[in-house]
Amino acid sequence: MRNFLPSLLASILFGFAGTVHATQTNDTANLSAANDQVRSDQTSATSFASGQVQTANSTANLPTLSAGFHVSIYANVPEPMKLSFAPDGALYVGRQGGSNNRIHKVEPCGGSVSEFGPPQVDPDAVLFDASGRIGGVRNSVLVGGGGILAAIFKDQTSAVIFNSGFADVDDMKFDQRGRLVFSDDFPRILVSNGGSPTVLFSTPNRPNSITIADDNRIVLSIADGTIRIYNADGTVADNAFATGLAGFNTYLAFGPAEGGFGKALYVLNGTELLTYNKRGEATTIGSGFSIGPASGTGFVFGPDKSLYVSDYYNNRILKITRGDHEGRHEGPRCPNR
């Protein structure tokens, strides 16, 4: 049985008191039909990858979402992994690892897709570094892989930033102070303010997805199906915030407050999309998501306050909006599609 989360911690993380382990509400009966949410311009598209044309599966069934949520195909990208947006709406997309490969860049508003930068080692994890604190150059893209964290610069040259002290970068985020936080296979969490990474804490099982609360608490999914919460200094705040989840196929993101999503914790749990309401109940708001390679799915909110999910086996990136929200980038406003 899990420990109850103190009301103060819950209010900081989600704006409500209570625990996540209240009864999960299944809204399957209220889920909208997927064909009501398909964008009218959904057609088969192609992308160029390593000189080859790859057809994206735009006709595959879309996930089914609760009333008020809408899903569409944002971009067709070969085998997309982790995702990271630049403030102007450009999206950088990780690539399946194991050998050298090139990441992708999607222009703002789901525009053209192209490979970006030279081949990288195991480039599944990506993170846009606007300040250049880690990459050393503003507006670089960090790429994490097996024993290496590199940066790709705006001119598409690259450099290895770190290559020792960790086994494999699974996921990485910046906290509210600009500190890099990343998960490692060893299993542990490392941090860097620009210098060599240091171990912040170890985890009982291999860590997977990371999201950062407004107060810099680190919310982490691990391989045993548990979500754990750590303070910014690495001490444990809650060692079983939620249990019984999908392990390596569990991904976390806090809502951006705007865009109709609030600031709740959103969880992609295998094929299901969950959220936690103000009463602390886990609610199913979506089903039918495709499960990609272990710990590899991208699950992020963009600068337009929409939720983006990589769909590896269908070669596409999905966009989820709520209500009448159409998304507004900090860069050029995107036309309705």
C-alpha positions in Angstrom: 0.0 0.0 0.0 1.3 3.4 -0.9 2.0 6.2 1.5 -0.5 9.1 1.3 0.9 12.3 -0.3 0.9 15.2 2.1 -1.7 17.8 1.1 1.0 20.5 0.8 2.9 18.5 -1.8 -0.3 17.7 -3.7 -1.3 21.3 -3.8 2.1 22.4 -5.0 2.2 19.7 -7.8 -1.4 19.8 -9.0 -3.2 22.7 -7.3 -5.3 20.3 -5.2 -5.0 18.2 -2.0 -5.3 14.5 -2.0 -3.6 11.4 -3.3 -3.2 9.9 -6.7 -4.2 6.5 -5.5 -7.9 7.3 -5.3 -10.2 5.2 -7.5 -9.3 5.4 -11.2 -12.4 6.5 -13.2 -12.8 4.8 -16.5 -14.5 7.2 -18.9 -14.6 4.7 -21.8 -18.4 5.0 -22.1 -17.9 8.7 -22.7 -15.0 8.4 -25.1 -15.7 10.1 -28.4 -15.6 8.1 -31.6 -12.1 8.4 -33.2 -13.5 9.2 -36.6 -15.1 12.3 -35.2 -11.7 13.6 -34.3 -9.8 12.8 -37.6 -8.5 15.9 -39.3 -10.1 16.5 -42.7 -6.7 16.6 -44.4 -5.5 13.2 -43.1 -3.8 11.6 -46.1 -0.8 9.4 -46.7 2.4 11.4 -46.7 6.1 10.8 -47.3 9.3 11.9 -45.5 12.8 11.5 -46.7 15.1 9.6 -44.3 18.7 8.8 -45.0 18.0 9.2 -48.7 15.0 6.9 -48.7 11.4 7.7 -49.1 9.3 6.3 -46.2 5.5 6.3 -46.3 3.9 7.3 -43.1 0.8 5.4 -42.0 -1.6 8.3 -41.9 -4.6 6.0 -42.4 -4.0 4.0 -39.2 -6.7 4.4 -36.6 -6.3 7.3 -34.3 -6.6 7.0 -30.5 -10.1 7.5 -29.0 -10.4 10.4 -26.6 -13.0 11.6 -24.1 -15.5 14.3 -25.3 -13.8 17.7 -25.4 -10.4 16.3 -26.4 -9.4 16.1 -30.0 -6.6 14.3 -31.8 -5.0 14.8 -35.2 -1.9 14.0 -37.1 0.6 16.8 -36.6 3.4 15.5 -38.8 4.6 12.4 -40.5 8.1 11.5 -39.3 9.9 8.2 -39.7 10.1 6.2 -36.4 9.8 9.2 -34.1 11.1 8.9 -30.5 11.5 11.7 -27.9 10.2 15.2 -28.7 11.4 18.7 -27.8 10.1 22.0 -29.0 12.0 25.3 -29.6 10.0 28.4 -28.4 9.2 29.3 -32.0 7.4 26.0 -32.5 10.1 24.1 -34.4 10.0 20.4 -33.2 13.1 18.2 -32.8 12.5 14.5 -32.9 14.7 11.7 -31.6 15.6 8.6 -33.7 15.7 5.0 -32.8 19.1 4.2 -31.3 21.6 1.3 -31.4 23.8 2.9 -34.1 24.5 6.3 -35.6 21.5 8.1 -37.0 20.2 11.6 -37.6 17.4 13.3 -35.7 14.6 15.1 -37.5 13.3 18.7 -37.4 9.7 19.6 -38.0 9.2 23.2 -39.0 6.6 25.2 -37.0 2.9 24.4 -37.5 3.7 20.9 -38.6 5.5 22.1 -41.7 8.3 20.4 -43.7 10.2 17.5 -42.1 14.0 17.1 -42.6 16.9 15.4 -41.0 18.9 17.7 -38.7 22.6 17.7 -38.0 25.1 14.9 -38.5 24.6 11.3 -37.4 24.6 10.8 -33.6 25.1 7.8 -31.4 21.8 6.3 -30.3 20.0 9.6 -30.7 16.6 8.8 -29.1 16.5 11.5 -26.4 16.5 15.2 -27.5 16.1 18.5 -25.6 16.2 22.0 -26.9 18.8 24.1 -25.1 17.7 27.7 -25.7 20.1 29.3 -23.2 23.1 27.2 -24.3 23.9 26.4 -20.7 24.8 22.8 -21.5 25.6 22.9 -25.3 27.7 26.1 -24.9 25.8 27.8 -27.8 22.3 29.3 -27.6 19.5 27.4 -29.4 21.4 24.1 -29.6 19.7 20.7 -29.5 21.0 18.2 -26.9 21.0 14.6 -28.1 21.4 11.8 -25.5 22.4 8.3 -26.3 24.6 5.4 -25.1 27.3 7.0 -22.9 27.2 10.3 -24.9 25.4 13.6 -24.6 26.1 15.7 -27.7 24.8 19.1 -29.0 23.7 20.0 -32.5 24.1 23.7 -33.3 22.0 25.9 -35.5 24.4 25.5 -38.4 24.0 21.7 -38.0 27.5 21.1 -36.8 27.8 19.1 -33.5 30.0 18.4 -30.6 30.2 15.8 -27.8 29.5 17.6 -24.5 29.7 14.7 -22.0 31.0 11.2 -22.6 31.6 9.7 -19.2 29.9 9.0 -15.9 26.7 7.5 -17.3 25.5 4.5 -19.3 22.6 5.8 -21.4 20.4 8.9 -21.4 16.8 7.8 -21.4 15.0 11.2 -20.8 16.1 14.7 -20.0 14.4 17.9 -18.9 15.5 21.4 -17.7 14.1 22.3 -14.3 12.8 25.8 -13.5 16.3 27.0 -12.7 17.8 25.8 -15.9 19.5 22.8 -14.4 19.6 19.7 -16.7 18.1 16.6 -15.2 18.4 13.3 -16.9 17.7 9.6 -16.3 20.4 6.9 -16.7 20.2 3.1 -17.1 22.5 2.5 -14.2 19.8 3.3 -12.5 20.0 6.9 -11.3 19.3 10.5 -12.0 22.1 12.9 -12.9 22.2 16.7 -13.1 24.3 19.4 -14.7 24.5 23.2 -14.5 27.0 23.2 -17.4 29.8 21.2 -15.8 30.3 17.4 -15.8 27.1 15.6 -14.7 26.8 14.5 -11.1 24.6 11.9 -9.5 21.6 13.4 -7.7 20.1 10.2 -6.6 19.8 6.5 -7.4 16.5 4.7 -8.0 15.4 1.1 -7.1 14.7 0.3 -10.7 15.7 1.8 -14.1 14.2 5.3 -14.5 12.2 6.3 -17.5 10.2 9.4 -18.0 10.9 12.7 -16.2 8.7 15.8 -15.6 9.5 18.7 -13.4 7.0 20.5 -11.1 6.8 24.2 -10.7 8.7 24.0 -7.4 11.5 21.8 -9.1 10.3 18.5 -7.6 11.2 15.7 -9.9 8.4 13.3 -10.9 9.7 10.1 -12.3 8.4 6.9 -13.7 10.5 3.8 -13.2 10.6 0.2 -14.6 8.6 -1.4 -11.8 5.5 0.6 -12.8 5.8 3.2 -10.0 5.8 7.0 -10.2 8.1 8.5 -7.5 8.6 12.1 -6.5 11.9 13.6 -5.4 12.7 17.0 -4.0 15.1 19.2 -5.9 17.9 18.2 -3.7 17.3 14.5 -4.5 15.6 13.5 -1.2 12.5 11.3 -1.5 9.2 13.1 -1.3 7.0 10.2 -2.2 8.3 6.7 -3.0 5.0 5.4 -4.4 3.0 8.2 -5.8 1.3 5.8 -8.2 1.8 2.1 -8.7 0.8 -0.6 -11.1 1.6 1.4 -14.3 3.2 0.2 -17.5 6.9 0.6 -16.5 9.0 1.5 -19.5 5.8 2.4 -21.4 4.8 5.1 -18.9 5.3 8.8 -19.8 4.7 11.9 -17.8 3.9 15.6 -18.4 2.4 18.4 -16.4 -0.3 20.4 -18.1 0.7 24.0 -19.1 -2.3 25.7 -17.3 -3.4 27.2 -20.6 -5.0 25.5 -23.5 -7.7 23.8 -21.5 -5.4 21.2 -19.9 -4.9 22.8 -16.5 -1.8 21.9 -14.5 -2.7 18.3 -13.7 -0.3 15.4 -14.3 -0.9 13.7 -17.6 0.3 10.1 -17.9 0.6 8.0 -21.1 0.2 4.5 -19.5 0.8 2.0 -22.3 -2.2 2.4 -24.6 -4.1 4.6 -22.3 -4.0 8.4 -21.5 -4.7 9.3 -17.9 -5.0 12.5 -16.0 -5.6 13.3 -12.3 -8.4 15.6 -11.4 -8.8 18.0 -8.4 -10.1 15.2 -6.2 -6.9 13.3 -6.8 -8.6 10.6 -8.9 -6.9 9.0 -11.9 -9.3 9.3 -14.9 -8.9 7.6 -18.3 -9.3 10.2 -21.0 -8.0 8.2 -24.0 -7.3 4.7 -25.3 -5.8 3.1 -28.4 -2.4 4.6 -28.3 0.4 2.7 -30.0 3.2 1.4 -27.8 6.6 2.2 -29.2 10.1 1.0 -28.2 10.7 0.8 -24.4 11.2 4.3 -22.8 11.3 5.9 -26.3 7.9 7.6 -26.8 7.8 11.4 -26.9 5.2 13.0 -24.7 5.4 16.7 -24.3 3.3 19.9 -24.3 4.3 22.4 -27.0 4.5 26.2 -26.9 1.0 26.2 -28.3 -0.2 24.5 -25.1 -1.2 21.3 -27.0 0.0 17.8 -26.1 2.2 15.9 -28.6 2.8 12.2 -28.7 5.1 10.3 -31.0 3.6 7.2 -32.7 6.7 5.2 -33.6 5.2 2.3 -35.6 2.8 4.5 -37.6 5.6 7.0 -38.4 3.7 10.0 -37.2 3.4 12.6 -34.4 -0.1 13.1 -32.9 -1.4 16.4 -31.6 -4.0 16.5 -28.8 -6.0 19.7 -28.1 -8.9 20.4 -25.8 -12.2 22.2 -26.5 -12.0 25.0 -29.1 -8.3 25.5 -28.4 -6.4 25.6 -31.8 -3.0 26.2 -30.3 -1.0 29.4 -30.5 2.8 29.3 -31.0 5.0 32.0 -29.6 6.3 32.3 -33.2 4.0 32.7 -36.2 0.4 31.8 -35.6 -0.5 28.5 -37.3 -3.4 28.4 -39.7 -6.3 26.2 -38.8 -6.0 22.8 -40.5 
